Amino acid sequence: MTLAEALKLAVQALSRDTNGSEREIPAERLEVAVLDRTRPQKRKFKRIEGRALVRLLEAGSADAEPTSGGDVE
């Protein structure tokens, strides 16, 4: 599963309530980070936000890479 596919699946799961109805969650309401154990920094999580997040959420962007980000605390 690509990062984009995993993110879409996670957002779909978060979007459903117990009755099975769905709500839309815009990118600006999401806080997304990935674990990158190869990072030399103490914090190994890398935020995905802004345009990088929007690209990952859009259809057909499975190859998009996270390019932004501060560290997750």
Secondary structure as UniProt FT lines:
FT   HELIX           3..15
FT   TURN            18..19
FT   HELIX           27..29
FT   STRAND          32..35
FT   TURN            37..38
FT   STRAND          45..48
FT   HELIX           50..57
FT   TURN            59..60
FT   TURN            62..63
//
